């Protein structure tokens, strides 16, 4: 059961993220979709006419019928058109759905794009609506929503507070080494220092710097939390016949897993047992590969606690031993356990939902041998994770080069 590994990522584009407070006006999201797609197709060496599938997320210019709106704008005659709403897990989810559609024979070339430049044009006659997301993060204050009744009135909303709660729970059960947590950021910053386009390319970091930054949600410091950025990313997924003729080394999509048990951690059976456990087990079982077979891992890193729990629950280290694992291993691109080799979202930057696509691009870049100064030697296999909400929607990929 699962993928046969007969679809591959053959091209990608990732815009250098910009800090939100320094970003200028952007085109409409539809225009960004077209620009990202054109750049990714050029990277793959494929003509626009070859595209017959798209996977998108929500766009500001269309509340409903989003896939058909995108297909219409691009001029794509789509045999497969999908919208995905899994937050930071959307990018990895897009990739495996594209691969599945190709293996089913529905299409040959699928565009997966996530534009994330927020300062799009507005009109005084039709201003942007003040939606719940602007006030409550990922929470919904709509009448009838469980969050509106049971969570928002009591202050349990947004991201910082809940992730802080998870970290506090971890500390109570397993103990807490704040220097190990800071090392995750520092090692990833080394990777960012060697990656063109990273927000923090020219700014080295020490453990003391991380611990000296303000505590935002105890025990999480400011530098353990992603910064608001804008940007965008896209990948092209193609069939085996096309992939073998493409100009880049094909990055085969060998396996995936996905698990979505709840929206908010209020309803988690165990705050410290995240959905990536099932998602990772499914992906590895699908491929017949083991954790030790991975040459690098690209773990969703909106917060350091996300990385720690993901490493444990995905089976790269024993439960409760993640801090010792981080302390004992070199997580840089030149180390014995390369993690988020472009800097991750903590070092490269989290451009909205495109932050999830950053991890797909990071692994793709490594397997294609295009990571420049941050290239991992002899990199052929990668594990990728995506995380939506507060450890609630999680998707995994296993990618492999020829």
C-alpha positions as CSV (number, residue, x, y, z in Angstrom):
1,X,0.0,0.0,0.0
2,X,1.2,3.5,-0.8
3,X,3.3,5.2,-3.4
4,X,5.5,3.3,-5.9
5,X,8.0,6.1,-6.0
6,X,7.3,6.9,-9.7
7,X,6.8,10.6,-9.3
8,X,9.5,13.2,-8.6
9,X,10.2,16.8,-7.8
10,X,12.0,18.1,-10.8
11,X,12.1,21.9,-10.1
12,X,11.5,24.4,-7.4
13,X,11.7,28.0,-6.5
14,X,12.0,29.6,-3.1
15,X,12.0,33.4,-2.8
16,X,14.4,35.0,-0.3
17,X,12.1,35.8,2.7
18,X,11.7,39.5,3.8
19,X,11.0,40.6,7.3
20,X,7.4,41.7,7.4
21,X,8.3,45.2,8.8
22,X,10.5,45.9,5.8
23,X,8.5,44.4,3.0
24,X,7.1,46.4,0.2
25,X,3.8,46.1,-1.7
26,X,3.3,42.8,-3.5
27,X,1.2,41.6,-6.5
28,X,-2.2,39.9,-6.0
29,X,-1.8,36.3,-4.8
30,X,-3.0,35.0,-8.2
31,X,-0.1,36.9,-9.8
32,X,2.3,35.5,-7.3
33,X,1.0,32.0,-8.0
34,X,1.8,32.6,-11.7
35,X,5.2,34.1,-11.0
36,X,6.2,31.2,-8.7
37,X,4.9,28.6,-11.2
38,X,6.8,30.1,-14.1
39,X,10.0,30.2,-12.1
40,X,9.7,26.6,-10.9
41,X,8.9,25.4,-14.4
42,X,11.9,27.2,-15.8
43,X,14.0,25.6,-13.1
44,X,12.7,22.2,-14.2
45,X,13.2,23.0,-17.9
46,X,9.5,22.2,-18.7
47,X,7.1,24.2,-20.8
48,X,3.9,25.7,-19.3
49,X,1.9,23.6,-21.7
50,X,3.0,20.4,-19.9
51,X,1.1,21.2,-16.7
52,X,-2.2,19.4,-16.2
53,X,-2.4,19.4,-12.4
54,X,-2.4,22.0,-9.6
55,X,-2.5,22.0,-5.9
56,X,-3.1,25.3,-4.1
57,X,-4.0,26.7,-0.7
58,X,-6.4,29.6,-0.1
59,X,-5.9,32.8,-1.9
60,X,-7.2,36.3,-1.1
61,X,-8.9,36.9,-4.4
62,X,-11.2,33.9,-4.3
63,X,-13.1,32.6,-1.2
64,X,-14.5,29.6,-3.0
65,X,-13.7,27.6,-6.2
66,X,-10.0,28.3,-5.6
67,X,-8.4,25.6,-7.7
68,X,-10.5,26.5,-10.7
69,X,-9.7,30.1,-10.2
70,X,-6.0,29.4,-10.3
71,X,-6.3,27.0,-13.3
72,X,-8.2,29.7,-15.2
73,X,-5.7,32.4,-14.4
74,X,-2.7,30.2,-15.4
75,X,-4.4,28.8,-18.5
76,X,-4.0,25.2,-17.2
77,X,-6.3,22.5,-18.4
78,X,-6.2,20.6,-15.2
79,X,-7.1,16.9,-14.8
80,X,-6.3,17.2,-11.1
81,X,-7.1,20.3,-9.1
82,X,-7.0,20.4,-5.3
83,X,-7.0,22.9,-2.4
84,X,-5.2,22.0,0.8
85,X,-5.9,23.5,4.2
86,X,-3.4,22.0,6.7
87,X,-1.5,25.0,7.8
88,X,2.2,24.4,7.9
89,X,1.6,20.8,6.8
90,X,0.1,21.9,3.6
91,X,3.3,21.9,1.5
92,X,4.3,18.3,2.3
93,X,0.6,17.4,1.8
94,X,0.6,19.0,-1.6
95,X,3.6,17.0,-2.7
96,X,2.3,13.6,-1.8
97,X,-1.1,14.3,-3.3
98,X,0.5,15.4,-6.5
99,X,2.6,12.2,-6.6
100,X,-0.5,10.1,-5.9
101,X,-2.4,11.8,-8.7
102,X,0.5,11.2,-11.1
103,X,0.8,7.5,-10.2
104,X,-2.9,7.1,-10.7
105,X,-2.5,8.3,-14.2
106,X,-4.6,11.5,-13.8
107,X,-1.9,13.9,-14.8
108,X,1.8,14.2,-15.8
109,X,3.0,17.5,-14.3
110,X,1.6,19.2,-11.2
111,X,2.3,22.6,-9.8
112,X,2.3,23.1,-6.1
113,X,2.7,26.7,-5.0
114,X,2.4,28.7,-1.8
115,X,2.6,32.5,-2.3
116,X,3.0,34.3,1.0
117,X,3.6,38.0,0.4
118,X,0.8,39.6,2.4
119,X,0.9,43.3,1.3
120,X,-1.3,42.8,-1.7
121,X,-3.3,45.6,-3.4
122,X,-6.5,46.8,-1.7
123,X,-9.2,49.2,-2.6
124,X,-10.9,51.9,-0.4
125,X,-14.2,50.7,-2.0
126,X,-13.5,47.1,-1.2
127,X,-11.1,46.9,1.8
128,X,-9.7,43.7,3.1
129,X,-12.0,42.1,5.6
130,X,-11.0,41.9,9.3
131,X,-11.3,38.2,9.6
132,X,-10.9,36.1,12.8
133,X,-7.4,35.0,11.8
134,X,-6.2,38.6,12.3
135,X,-7.4,38.7,15.9
136,X,-7.2,35.1,17.1
137,X,-4.5,33.5,15.1
138,X,-5.6,30.1,13.8
139,X,-8.6,30.1,16.2
140,X,-12.1,30.6,15.0
141,X,-14.5,33.0,16.8
142,X,-17.5,32.0,14.6
143,X,-20.7,31.3,16.4
144,X,-20.9,27.5,16.9
145,X,-17.1,27.0,16.9
146,X,-15.9,25.0,19.9
147,X,-13.0,27.5,20.2
148,X,-15.4,30.4,20.5
149,X,-17.3,28.7,23.4
150,X,-14.6,26.9,25.2
151,X,-11.2,28.4,24.5
152,X,-11.1,32.0,23.3
153,X,-13.0,33.4,26.3
154,X,-10.4,32.0,28.6
155,X,-7.4,33.2,26.6
156,X,-6.4,29.9,25.1
157,X,-5.7,31.1,21.6
158,X,-3.0,31.9,19.1
159,X,0.3,30.0,18.9
160,X,2.9,31.3,21.5
161,X,0.9,30.5,24.6
162,X,-0.1,26.9,23.6
163,X,3.4,26.1,22.4
164,X,4.7,27.4,25.7
165,X,2.2,25.2,27.5
166,X,3.6,22.2,25.6
167,X,7.1,23.1,26.5
168,X,6.1,23.5,30.2
169,X,4.5,20.1,30.1
170,X,7.6,18.6,28.6
171,X,9.7,20.2,31.4
172,X,7.4,18.7,34.1
173,X,7.6,15.2,32.7
174,X,11.1,14.9,31.3
175,X,13.0,17.9,32.6
176,X,14.3,20.8,30.6
177,X,17.7,21.9,29.4
178,X,17.4,25.4,28.0
179,X,21.0,25.3,26.6
180,X,20.1,22.2,24.5
181,X,17.0,24.0,23.2
182,X,19.1,27.0,22.3
183,X,21.6,24.8,20.5
184,X,18.9,23.9,18.0
185,X,18.6,27.5,17.0
186,X,22.4,28.0,17.0
187,X,23.1,25.0,14.8
188,X,20.4,26.1,12.4
189,X,21.8,29.6,12.4
190,X,25.1,28.2,11.2
191,X,23.3,26.6,8.3
192,X,21.5,29.9,7.6
193,X,24.9,31.7,7.6
194,X,25.9,29.5,4.7
195,X,22.7,29.8,2.7
196,X,22.0,32.6,0.1
197,X,18.7,34.4,0.7
198,X,18.4,33.5,4.4
199,X,17.1,36.3,6.6
200,X,19.9,35.6,9.1
201,X,22.7,34.8,6.6
202,X,25.1,37.4,7.9
203,X,24.3,37.2,11.6
204,X,26.0,34.4,13.7
205,X,24.4,33.4,17.0
206,X,25.5,31.9,20.3
207,X,23.7,29.9,22.9
208,X,24.1,32.9,25.2
209,X,22.4,35.2,22.7
210,X,19.4,32.9,22.5
211,X,19.1,32.7,26.3
212,X,19.5,36.5,26.6
213,X,16.6,37.1,24.3
214,X,13.3,37.9,26.0
215,X,11.1,35.1,27.2
216,X,7.9,35.3,25.1
217,X,6.0,32.2,26.4
218,X,7.8,30.7,29.3
219,X,10.1,28.8,28.7
220,X,10.4,29.8,25.1
221,X,12.7,32.7,24.2
222,X,12.2,35.1,21.4
223,X,14.9,33.6,19.3
224,X,13.3,30.1,19.7
225,X,10.2,31.4,17.8
226,X,9.9,32.2,14.0
227,X,9.9,35.8,12.9
228,X,7.1,37.2,10.6
229,X,8.3,37.1,7.0
230,X,6.9,37.3,3.5
231,X,8.0,35.3,0.5
232,X,6.8,32.3,-1.5
233,X,7.8,28.9,-2.8
234,X,6.7,26.3,-5.4
235,X,7.7,22.9,-6.6
236,X,7.0,21.0,-9.8
237,X,6.1,17.3,-9.5
238,X,6.3,15.1,-12.6
239,X,5.8,11.6,-13.8
240,X,8.8,9.2,-14.2
241,X,9.0,9.6,-18.0
242,X,9.2,13.4,-17.7
243,X,11.4,13.3,-14.6
244,X,14.1,11.3,-16.4
245,X,14.2,13.8,-19.2
246,X,14.2,16.9,-16.9
247,X,17.4,19.0,-16.6
248,X,17.6,18.4,-12.8
249,X,18.4,15.3,-10.8
250,X,14.9,13.8,-10.0
251,X,13.9,13.8,-6.4
252,X,11.7,10.8,-6.1
253,X,8.7,10.9,-3.7
254,X,9.1,7.5,-2.1
255,X,6.7,7.6,0.8
256,X,4.5,9.8,2.9
257,X,2.4,9.8,6.1
258,X,-0.3,12.1,7.4
259,X,-2.2,12.3,10.7
260,X,-4.8,14.9,11.8
261,X,-6.5,14.0,15.1
262,X,-7.6,17.4,16.3
263,X,-7.4,21.2,15.7
264,X,-6.2,22.5,19.0
265,X,-4.2,20.8,21.7
266,X,-7.1,21.2,24.2
267,X,-8.4,17.9,22.6
268,X,-5.1,16.1,22.5
269,X,-5.0,12.8,24.4
270,X,-1.4,13.5,25.3
271,X,0.3,16.9,24.7
272,X,3.6,15.2,24.3
273,X,2.6,12.5,21.9
274,X,2.3,14.3,18.6
275,X,0.6,13.2,15.3
276,X,4.0,12.9,13.6
277,X,4.4,9.5,15.3
278,X,1.9,7.8,13.0
279,X,2.8,10.0,10.0
280,X,6.5,9.0,10.3
281,X,5.8,5.3,10.9
282,X,3.5,5.3,7.8
283,X,6.1,6.9,5.6
284,X,9.0,4.6,6.7
285,X,6.8,1.5,6.4
286,X,5.8,2.6,2.8
287,X,9.4,2.8,1.7
288,X,11.1,0.0,3.7
289,X,13.7,2.5,4.7
290,X,14.8,3.2,8.3
291,X,15.7,6.4,10.2
292,X,19.4,5.6,9.9
293,X,19.1,5.6,6.1
294,X,18.3,9.4,6.0
295,X,21.2,11.6,5.0
296,X,19.5,14.8,6.3
297,X,16.2,15.7,7.9
298,X,14.1,18.8,7.3
299,X,11.9,19.2,10.4
300,X,9.2,21.9,10.7
301,X,10.6,24.4,13.2
302,X,8.1,27.1,14.1
303,X,9.4,26.7,17.6
304,X,12.3,24.8,19.1
305,X,9.8,22.6,21.1
306,X,8.3,21.5,17.7
307,X,11.8,20.3,16.6
308,X,12.4,18.5,19.8
309,X,9.1,16.6,19.9
310,X,9.3,15.8,16.2
311,X,12.7,14.3,16.5
312,X,11.5,12.1,19.3
313,X,8.1,11.2,17.9
314,X,9.4,10.5,14.4
315,X,11.7,7.9,16.0
316,X,15.1,9.6,15.5
317,X,15.8,9.4,19.2
318,X,14.1,7.9,22.3
319,X,11.2,9.6,23.9
320,X,12.3,12.1,26.6
321,X,15.9,11.9,25.4
322,X,15.6,14.6,22.7
323,X,17.6,17.2,24.6
324,X,20.5,14.8,25.1
325,X,20.3,13.9,21.4
326,X,20.5,17.5,20.4
327,X,23.5,18.1,22.8
328,X,25.4,15.0,21.6
329,X,25.0,15.7,17.8
330,X,26.2,18.3,15.4
331,X,23.0,19.5,13.6
332,X,24.8,21.6,11.0
333,X,25.2,20.7,7.4
334,X,28.7,19.5,8.1
335,X,27.7,17.5,11.2
336,X,26.7,13.9,12.0
337,X,23.0,14.7,11.9
338,X,22.3,17.4,9.4
339,X,19.0,19.2,10.3
340,X,17.3,22.0,8.5
341,X,20.4,22.6,6.4
342,X,19.2,25.9,4.9
343,X,18.6,27.3,8.4
344,X,15.0,26.2,8.8
345,X,12.3,28.7,9.5
346,X,14.2,29.9,12.6
347,X,17.2,30.8,10.4
348,X,16.0,31.1,6.8
349,X,12.6,32.7,7.7
350,X,9.0,31.6,7.9
351,X,7.1,33.2,5.0
352,X,3.6,32.1,6.1
353,X,2.5,28.8,4.6
354,X,5.6,28.9,2.4
355,X,7.5,28.2,5.5
356,X,6.3,24.6,5.2
357,X,7.5,24.5,1.6
358,X,10.9,25.7,2.8
359,X,11.5,22.2,4.2
360,X,10.5,20.5,0.9
361,X,12.9,22.9,-0.9
362,X,15.6,22.4,1.6
363,X,15.6,18.6,1.1
364,X,15.2,18.9,-2.7
365,X,18.1,21.3,-2.9
366,X,20.3,18.9,-1.0
367,X,19.4,15.8,-3.0
368,X,19.8,17.8,-6.3
369,X,23.3,18.9,-5.0
370,X,22.4,22.6,-5.3
371,X,22.9,23.7,-1.7
372,X,26.2,25.5,-2.3
373,X,28.2,26.2,0.7
374,X,25.7,24.3,2.9
375,X,25.8,21.1,0.8
376,X,25.7,17.9,2.7
377,X,28.3,15.4,1.3
378,X,26.7,12.6,-0.7
379,X,23.1,13.4,0.1
380,X,20.7,11.0,-1.4
381,X,17.8,10.6,1.0
382,X,15.8,13.0,3.2
383,X,13.0,13.0,5.7
384,X,10.7,16.0,5.6
385,X,8.0,17.0,8.0
386,X,5.2,19.6,8.0
387,X,3.2,20.8,11.0
388,X,0.0,22.7,11.1
389,X,-1.7,24.5,14.0
390,X,-0.3,23.6,17.4
391,X,1.2,20.1,16.7
392,X,-2.2,19.1,15.3
393,X,-1.9,18.5,11.6
394,X,1.3,16.6,10.6
395,X,2.6,15.3,7.3
396,X,5.8,13.5,6.4
397,X,7.7,12.8,3.2
398,X,10.6,10.5,2.3
399,X,12.5,11.8,-0.7
400,X,15.3,10.0,-2.6
401,X,17.7,10.8,-5.5
402,X,18.7,8.4,-8.2
